[in-house]
Structures are given as C-alpha cells and as structure tokens.
Amino acid sequence: MKKLISCFKKFYLIVLLLSLNDSVTFSQPVFTKITNITNPVVTDTMESTGVCWVDFNNDGFLDMFVSNGNIVSQNNSLYLNNKSGGFIKITTGNVVNGGGTSIGGTWGDYNNDGNLDLFVTNRNNFGNFLYIGNGDTNFTKVTTGSIVTDMPNSNSSGWTDVNRDGLVDLFMINFTQNDLLYLNNGLPNFTFTKIDTAAFLNDGGNFSIDGQWADYNNDRFPDFFVGNAGTQNDFVYKNNGNLTFTKTTLSDARATLGASWGDFNNDGYLDLFTSGYLNQKSRLYLNGGPPNYDLLPIDTGIVSNDPANSVGSCWGDFDNDGDLDLFVANDGTLSGFLYLNSGFPNYAFTKVTTGTIAGNIANSFGCAAGDFDNDGQLDIYVANRLKKKNFLFHNDGNSNNWITISCTGITSNKAAIGTKVRVKAIINGNAIWQMQEITPQSGYNSQNLWLHFGLGSAAVIDSIKVEWINGLTHHFTNVQPNEHITISESGNIIGISQNSNEIPEVFSLLQNYPNPFNPVTKIKFNIQRKSRVSITIYDLTGRLIETIAESEMSAGSYEAIWDGSRFASGVYFYSIQAGSYSLTKKMILLK
C-alpha cells in the first residue's frame, strides 16, 4: 500500500511539473498605483524593508506598520487607515520615535488582552523593541527583560505558540549568531524565559536571514523554515511537541532572503516558496503530504526559473478565482513579479508582463497583500530601500465573490496565530477546498493576520472549518460571501448578516438579546435606505473597544453578533450610525 501511495505521489508531481509549463489563459487583475501626494504611505522616503497590514485599533480596517532602519537608524512608520482610501501618519508615541536599525516587525497578542502587541527586530546589536498595544494609536514600550536588553544581530522574528499553552512565544532569527526563543511565562506579568542552548537554535555559523513558522504537517504544532544567505542550505524544523525539533536540510545552496508558506494547489497541505537573491532562481516546494510531508522541489515552470534579486513574497488570491496567486518583490533593476494561478485542475502559473505591477522598479524588500479599503480585492504594498518611495497597488477587482476571515482565540492565543481555516465552495462546477493558516510572518519581515479567500462565482460558502491550535475544530455551513467575518473560539461567527431585504419604514436599533449575556449577544437593526453604517461597542468609560461593522449597506433588516469573551463583566454600550441616524443602547455582560 505504501508503495502504491508513493507511486501516486510521483505521478502527481510529474503531472504538476508538466502543467506548470503550460500556457494558461484567464482574466488578469488590474492594479492602479496610488500616487496621491496627500497619502503618506506612498510619499515617505525611508530605508523600508518590512510591511505589516494590521488592525491595531480594532476598527475593522487594516492599518500599516513599516520598518525603516535597514542601513541607518531611522524611526519606523505607523499609519492609521482613515476609512476613505487613505492613511494618517502617526507622529507621536514610542513606536514612531524610537529610532533603531529596524528591519522588521511581528504582531501578536502576547498578554491576551485583545489588543495586538508589536515586536521589532534591529540589526547591528542595537537591541530590539517590544510595544504593548492599548487598542488605539498609543503603545507602551517594554524596557526590562532579556527580550529587549539582549543585543543580538536580529534579522527577523515571529510570535508563535511553540508549546501550545495558549500563549504566543517569540522566536528570533540572528545573523551569524545563535537564534533565540523566548517562552511566554503568562500571568501575572507576562515575562519571558530565554532559551539559547537548544539544538535547533545552535546554527549560529549559518547566515540566517529569514524564519517562517507554519504547521506544514498538520499536527497543530508550529514548525519553522530557516532561510540562509550565501551558499548555505536552508532548513525546515519539524516540531516534536516537547520543545525539540527534527531538522531537515533542503538541498538549496542559494541566497534565500525570504519565504512564504501557502497551499497553492488546494490539496490541504502548505507548500513553500523561497526567493532567490543575487540573480539566482527562486524555488517552489510541493508538500508531498502524509506520511512524511516531504517538501519536493519543483524545478520546471516560470516560478522556479525566474532569476532575479528576489526578496519578499506574498501569496494571495488577487483575482478571487479560488486559488492562491504569488507576488514577488525584487531588489535592483527588476519590477515585482506577479504569477497568476490557473486553478483546478492543473494549478499552473503564468507571469504577468504588462500593466502597473510589471512597470515599477525600485529596491524592493518586503511586501504584503491586504484589502485596505474593504472592497473585497487584495491590494499589495511594497517596501523599498535606498530612500525610494514605497508602492501601494490598488486592486481594481472583478465581479468574483470572496470572504475575509479573522479569528480570535479564547484558550488558544487571542490573535489565533497557528489557526488553520478551510473553506469549501462550488467554483466553476467543482467542489474546491481552500486552506490558509494565520502566520506571524510571510515573505520578508511582513505580515497580515487576516485571511482572504476568493470564491469565483460561488453564491454561497458550503463549509468553513476552523482548526484551532489547541485541537478544537469548529464547522460552519451555508455562509454568505462578500463579507468580513470574525470567528471566535467560542464557536460563533462574529459579524453582520442580513435577515431580510424588505425595506423598513424607519431606521432603528433594537435591544440586544440575550441581555444580560455571556459571552455572545445578538444586535438587530433596520436600515431604511442605502447608507454608510457603523456598529460600535464602548465600555463604561466611553472608550471604543470594537467596531463590528463599517460599510455601505442596502435597505433591509440586519443582525450583528458580538462576542464579549475577551472583556470583563460589566456595562457596555452599542451604537449605530447610519447616515444622519444615530442611537446608543446599554447592555450587560455577566460572566
């Protein structure tokens, strides 16, 4: 039987390799380069290397963090989404006035308070930064503990729950030095214990650049990839579940500056892309699946035969057709590469050679995909070095359906890092399962904690499966597309659903039910005519703690579900703003 399985895998790989060379015809997404001089994300000139799309103020819109100290000490950048297609540059606070030779950042909720925290890596023994998020534009800088007093030559980092105890730990990649792991001690103070002697950390002779965490063998323990510069091989470390790892050497002696995990062929297993620097070819690895989950190098096809100075990369369904496409950022004289995936059954890639993406050249390092204007289309931001303006490419989109999913843990870490989401829909007459994982880094020092799935013409999502890192699984059926939903580990979809499209006589906001509640309640409201609608939650002090909805809504009756599991018992207020109509009501969370 094992021999039969092995033969099948080899046959599948041969078919796949052949298909990657085929010519593919399909609709190409159109991008517009944002050049508005009032938009600071495209006018600032820094030594930018990494970019993170992150909703740090919990208002339902992606904000942005950019690391800027690649060569010299510079302040990093934090941009607040103005919800109108632009950004406001934050100029006060610790995050943007700390200087540093910062090369990247990673976001996660290490104290499990519901607000995202930021760790920033610095080169040249500068010392790294840790900022505690307060749910707004203010952050508290941590100044004690080895996690910020150590002076390594750090290249990248990632929050990950390495031991699955419900707390994210911090892993740090150091250049020509041993890597470091800081275990989160949890309550009461959320301090860290440094581990620096484990076998998987002692590759200090390697020129380690990049570290990417993901559960590539589906055992819900996070594994990680290490990319090395120079002529050294790259490594994959399989998590054994007891703070030990089994090392696999990838026969890939090339300068690898970045890598991205993504299931490009929709078989349910994470594949791996590694970028090739110094005019070297990149590499695409196919996950062979059980029992060994071997990463099989694909040596044919455009993705593996484009020599360049490639650094960052990001997977994303840019045409919303139900499969992952790939964008690669290049340092030097080449523009970025956009490879479009043809999808089922061949999953072949075609390189986009015309249009905005192919016509903009800079010294590009990090890149990340994110839907910053909530229109259902993945946009791309590219961080450029040598004082060159960064790129923001707006995806003008098509008529295909989509869904964006964020997750919030309870016994798992609050940011849900390590959680897998599987989405099934009928696309072009075929039952397609897609899978993505919430990861702490992607490409080169870049990140987005939200998951975006294209759905083609599918009018309904047949199934959503959420596999939490703690072993719990939730299953939802018949979910409507074209929404941003939040899935809670309590087993609820937190978001907005339309109950009726009948036109109500008036705008109204009804009393939540149940009330008191623990921890989930429903909020119903009526929209008389098409309006820009905002549903927000406030605590007893009047502080905004969550935005449930912020979008254009047609006339009809709606229901919002709010999960208060990460908040303390007490009195809260919920508010609606729809055009000129506004109303606020009180509710009680009782645990």
N, C-alpha and C positions, 0 to 999 in steps of 0.2 A: 504493500500500500504506500509506504514512504517513497519507494522508487517511482511509483506512478505519480505521486504528488510532485516529486522533483522534476520528472519529465514534463509535466504540465506547466510548471513554472518556467522551465527553459523555453518551451514552445510559446508561452505567452510573451516572454521577454523578446523572442525573435520577432513575433508579430508586431510588438510595440516598437521595436527598433526600426523595422521597415516602415511602419506608419509614420514615424517621426520625420521621414524624408519625403512624404507625400505632399503634393500641392493641395492646399485647402482653400476653399472659397466661402466666405461668410461676411457678415456685416462688421465693418471696422468702427470702433467707437471714436468719436470726435472729441478732442480736448481743446480748450481755449486757455491760453496762457494769461494769467491775471497780471496786469501791469499797472493797476490803479495806484497813482503816486501817494494816495492817502492811506494805502494799505501797508502797514509796516512789515508784514511778513514777507513782502517781495521788494521792499526798498532798503531794508537794513543791509549793511555790508560788513560781514564778520568773517571769522575763521570757522565757519559752521561745519560740523561733522555729523551730528545725530539729530533726529527729529522724533518727537513723541506726540501723537494725537491722544489727548486725554481730557476727559470731562472732570476737571479738578474742582469745579464749584457745583457739581450735581444739578445742572440746569437743563440737561438733555441735549446740549450742543457740545461738539468737540472743540476744545481749546488746544493750545500747542505749546510745547517746550522745545527749545533748540539749544544745543550745547555749542559753544563758540570758541573754546580755548585750545584749538589743536596745536598751534605753534607758540603763541604768546599768551600771557594771562589776559583774559577778557571776561567781562560779565556775560552770563548766559541770558537767554531771552525767554520771556513768558508772555504769551499772547492770549487775551481773552476774546472769545467769539462774541461779536456784537449781535448775532442772530439775524443780521441783514446782509450776509455775504462778505463781511469784513471782520477785522480784528482790531482790538485795542491793545497797545503795548503797555504792559505793566512796568512802571519805572521805580516803584518803591518796594521795599521789603528785602528779606535776606536772599531769596533765590536769584534776584537780578542785580544784586550789588555785592556779591561775594568774590568776584574775580575768579581766579583759578585757571589752570590749564585743562579745562574740561573737555572731554572727548565724547561723553555720552551720559545718558540717564536712564533709570528704570523706575517705573511707578508701581506701587503696590500698597496695600493697607496693612502695614506690619503690626499696628496696635489694634486692629479690628474695631475701629470706631466708626466705620462707614465713610471716612474721608481718605482719599488717596495721599500717600506719602511719596517722597522723591529721594532717591539716592543718585548722586552724581560722581562719576569717576574722573580723576585728574591724573595727568601724566607727570613724569619727572619729579616724583617724590614730593608733590605739593600737598598731599593729604586730601582725602575725599570728603564729600559733603552729604549730610543726611538732614532732610527737612520734614517736619511733621505737618501734614495738611490739616487745616482748620475748616475746610469746606467752603472757603472763599479764596480771595487772592492773597491772603496772609498765611505765612508758613513760619513755624518755629524751628530754628536751627539747633540741632543737637551738637553739643560741644564736648561731651565727655564720652568715654568708652573707646575701646580699641578700634571699633568700626570707623571712627573718624580721626583718631590720633595716630594710627598706623600710617606709614609713609611709603607705600608701595608704588611702583610704576604701573598704574592701572590702565587697562585698555577698555574693558567692558565689564558689565555686571548684570545680574538678574535676580529678582526676587523669585523664590521658588520654595514650595513646601517639601523639602527634600525628604523628610521623615514622616510626612502625612499626619502631623499632630494638630492641624488646623491653624498653624502659624507660618507665615512666609519667612524663610531664612534668606540670607544674602550670600550669593556666590560671586567671587571677583576673579577676573582674568588679569594676570600681571605679566608684563613683557620682561623676559629673561629672568623672571623670579618665580618662586612657587605661587600657585594660585591659593586663594584663601576662601574658607567657608565660615560664615558667622551664623551660629544657630540661635534662633529666637527663643529666649527664656520665658516669654509670655508675662502674665500677671505676676506681681503688681506693676512692675516698672518697664517691662519690655526691653530689657537689656539683652546683650548678645554674648555668647561664648565663642571665642575664636578657635577654629580648628586649622592647624597649619602643618600637621605631620602625617596626615592620611596619605596612602599610596596614590590616590587619584589626584592629589594636589602637587605631587613632587615631580612634575615635569618642568622644573624651573630652567633646565637647559634649552627648552624649546622657546621659540619666538612666538609665544601665544598672543593672538590678536583678538579672537572672537570666541565667545561661548554662547551656545544656543540650547536652551532647555526645552524638552518636549518628551512626551511619553510615546516613543516610537514603536514599542512592543505591546501596547495596550494592556499593561498590567496595573495602571493607575499610579505607578511610581515614576516620578520625573527622571528621565535620562538626559544626557547632555553631549553636545558636539563641541569640540575644540578645534578651531582653525589656526594654523601656524604659518607664519611668514617664512620667507627664504625658501629653502629646498627641503624642508622637513614635512613629513606626512601629517595628515590630520587624524584625529582620534574621535571615536564615539565611546562613551562610557555608559554601560547599562547598569541601572540602579538595582542592587540586590535587595534593597529594603531594610538594610541594617547598617546604613552609613558606609557600606563598601560598594565598590563598583567593579565591573568586569570590563576591561579595556579591549577595544577592537581598533586595529590600525587600518586606516583607509590608504590604499596604495596610491597616493595622490601627492607626490612631491612637487608642490607648486606653492606660490604665494597666495594663501587664502586669507582675505581680509574680512569676508562676511559670508553668512549662510542663512538660509531660510527653510523651515520645515513647512510642507504643505502637501495635501493629498490631491495631486494634480489629475490622477486617473480615477478618482471616485471609487476606489476599492476598499476604503475604510482604514487604510494604513498610511501613516505620514511618510512621504518621500522627502528628499533633501536636495536643495540646490546650493552649491558652493561657488563663489565668484573667483575668477582668475585674474590676478593682478600682473603688472609688468609684461603686458602683451601676451599673456598666457590664456589658454582656453578655460572656460568655466566647466563645471561638471554637474550633471544631473544624476542622482542616485535613485533607483527604483527600490522601494521597500518590498522584499520578497514575501513578507507575511509569515504566518506560522509554518513550522515550529521555531525557526531560527531568526526570523526577521532580518535576514541579510540585506545589506544595502548594496545593490547591484549597479555598477556604473554603466550608464548609457553613453556610448562613445559615438553614436551617429545622431544626426539631426542638428538643426540650426542652433538649439540652445547650448549644445556641447561643443560647437565648432565655431564660435564667435570669439576669436582672440581680441582682447581689449585690456584696458586697465579698470576692470570691474571691481566695485567695492560693495555698495549696498544693494539690496534687492527686497522686493515685497511681492507676495502672492495676493491676488485679488481678482474677483470676477468683474472685470471692467466693462464687459458688455452684457452682464446679467443673464447669461445663457445657461447657467447651471454647472460651470466648471471653472477652475482656477486658471487665470492668466498670470503672466510674470512680467514685472518691470525690474530692470537692472540699471543702476546708476554707474557712470563711468568717470573716472578721473582723467583729465587731459584733453585730448583733441577729438573725442567722440561724444555724441549725444547719448542720451539714455536709450536702452533697448526695450521695446515692448513686444512681447511674444504672446500672441493670441492662441488660445486653446480651442481646437475644433470640437472637443467634447466626444460624447458617445458616438460610435464605438471605438474609434481609433485614438482619440486624445492626442492629436498631432498639433505641433506648434508651427505658426507662421509669424515671421518677423514683420512688424510694421515699419515701412521705409519712407512713408510720406506723412505730412501733417506736422502738427506742433511738437509732438513728442520727439520726432526724429530730427527736428531742426534747431534744437537749443543745446549749445555746447558750453560746459563750464567744468571746473574742477570739482566734480560731484562725489560725495561720500555717502552719507546716509539718505534713505528715502523711506516713505511710509504712505500707505493708502488709507484714506479715511473720507467719509461723507460729511464734510464740514458744514454744508448748508441743508442737510437733511432732505435732499431731493431724491434719495434712493439710488444715487450714482456714486461710485467710488472715485474720488479725486486723488491726486498724487502731489505730495510735497517733497522737494529735493533740496538737501542741504549742500551748499557749495563752499569750498575753501578759497583762500587767497583773495579775500575781500570782494568776492563776486556775489552779486545778488542771488538769493535763493529763488527757486522756482515753485510756483503754485499752479498746477494744471487742473482746471475745472473740467470735469467730465460732463459733456452736454447731453449724454444719455440717449436712450431709445425707449420704446414702449414696453420692454420686458418687465416682468414683475420681480419682486425682491423682498427680502426681510432682513432687518438688522437686529441682532440679539446681543444684549448684555446680561450678565449673570451676577448675582450677589449671594455669597455663601453665608451660612449660619454656623454650623460646626466645621465646615471647610473654611479656608481663609475668605474674608469678606470680599476681596477682589476676584475671587473664583479662579485664580491662576492655576492652571493644570486641568481645568474642566474641559471636557470634550462635548461638542454639540453635533448631533447628526440630524439632518433634515432630508425628508423624502417628499418628492413631488413628481407628478407625471409631466415630463418635459419632452416635447416632440413625440408623444406617444410612448415614451419609455419611462419606466419607474426608476428614477435616479435617486440614489442616496449620496448626499454630500456630507463631509465631515471636516470640522475645524476645531482647533484647540486654542484656548486662551493662554498665550505665552508671554513671558516677561520681556523678551527681546525678539527682534527679527532683522535680518539683513545686516546692517552695521549700526549698532547703537541706536536703534529705532524701535517704535512700539505703537500698538493700538490694541486696547483691551476689548474693543467691540468686534463682534463677528458679523460679517455681511455675506449673505447668500443670494445669488441670482437664481431666478426661478423660471426664466423663459416666459412662455405664455400660460403657465400653470395658474389657474384661478383660485386654487386652494392648496394649502400645505397638508398633505396626508398625515404626516407624522413628524414630530420633533422629539428626539431623545436627548436627554441631558445626563451625562455621566460625570458625577461629581468626584473629585479626587479622593474623598473619604470612602468611596464604594457605593454610595447611594445613586440610584437611577430614577429619573422622572420621565414620563411619557405623556405627550400631548398630541391630540388628533384634531383634524379639521380646523387648522389655524388659518386665519385670513392673511393674505400677503400685503405688501406695501405699507408696513408699519415698523416702527422701532419698538420692540418689546423687551422687558426685563423679566428674567426668570429667576425666582427666588428658590433657595434650597428648602423653603417651607413647602414647596410643591405647587406654587401658584405662578401664573403669568401675570406680571405687573404691567399694566398698560391700559390702553383705551380700546374699547370695542364698540361698534355701532349696533344698537339693538333694533333700530327702525329708521327708515329714511322718510317716513311721513313727516310733513312739515309741522312742527309745533306752533301753537298760537303765540307763544311768548318765549323769551329766554328764561331759563330757570335753573336753579341749583337745589337739588333735593338733599334731605338729611341722609348722612351715611348710614349704612346698615351692615352688620350689627353695630350697635353703639350702646355701651362700651364694647370694645373688640379686643381680640388677642389671637394672632398679631395682624390679621388681614381684615380689611373692610372694603365695602363697595361704595362708590360715589357716583350717583346718577345725575345727569344734567341734560338740558334740552337746548338746542341751537335753532333759533327761528330762521335765520338766513346765513348764507355762507359768510364766515367770519374767521379772523385770526383768533384762536382760542388758546388760553393759558390756564392750566390747572396746577396750583402750587400748594405746598404744605409748609406751615410755620409752627415753630414751637411757642411756648407761653410767653417768651420774651419778644416775640415778633421777628425772630431770626428765620430767614428762609432756609429750610433744611432739605427740600427736594422739589423738583419740578416734574410732575407726572406727564404733562403734555405741553407742547409749544408748537402749534402747527395750524395750518389753514384747514377748516372743517366745513363740510357741506351741512345744509339744514338736516336735522334729524335728532334722534334720541340716542344718548351715549352712556356708557358705563366705564368708570375707571376703577381699577383695583389697586389699593395701596397696601404695602407690606411694612408694618412698623416693627419688625423683629429686631432691627439693629438700634432701636431707640428705647429709651427708658419709659416706664409708666408715667402717665400724666395727661394734661390737657393740651390738645393741639388744635390748630385751625387750618381749614382748607378753603381755598379761594378760587373763584373763576373770574377771568377777564375775557370777554367776547365782544369785540368792538367797543362800544361805549358802555356795555353792560358789565357790572361787577357785583359780586356778593361774596361774603365770607361767613362760614358757619363753624361751629365748635364741635369737636369730637373727643372721646376719651379712650386712651389706650390703657388697658388694665391687665397687667401680667400677674 
